[in-house]
Amino acid sequence: MSTRALRPLVALAILALAAAGCVPTPEPTPSAPAFTSEAEAFAAAEETYRAYVDALNQVDLSDPETFEAVYAWTTGDANAGERTTFSQMHADGWLVKGTTAFDGFRPVSFTSDAPVSVVAELCLDVSGVDVFDRDGNSVVPAERLDRQPVVVTFLESGSTLTHLTIDASDAMDGHQCS
């Protein structure tokens, strides 16, 4: 093809590129609020914690694959702490018997700004839980409280706006469960 024959094609290509560059970029659509009310956010936080405790109760320390369900409900410091604790307990050959429960869920705060944050206080009931070393000796301290007060921070996570994960869970020293 001669240079003369290519000129209209090049001109057409340049015109097409120029036209494509002139198309305005669509404005991002604001996302809907993650929760329509504080009550909805706190209900989602309580549901998240129930799912986390259910996953925790399914952990078999001899099978690290069972840890993954717990990790799925955590992020940040909580996730890092769970990974460290479970890895060490697995390496030490420990065994957990019994189930954890919780009650006394008390809403503390809700922040609707991204990322959504929910804070709640609750009581873990570990009265039916014992942990044994590889020799069968309990490693639970004698002074452990059967009901432990904790403050939990939940953050918006995942692809759905109403999914929360546990970002931090801290013992509330000096507090008692009611």
Secondary structure, 3 states (H helix, E strand, C coil): CCHHHHHHHHHHHHHHHHHHHCCCCCCCCCCCCCCCCHHHHHHHHHHHHHHHHHHHHCCCCCCHHHHHHHHHCECHHHHHHHHHHHHHHHHCCCEEECCCEEEEEEEEEEECCCCCEEEEEEEEECCCCEEECCCCCECCCCCCCCEEEEEEEEEECCCCCCCEEEEEEEECCCCCCC
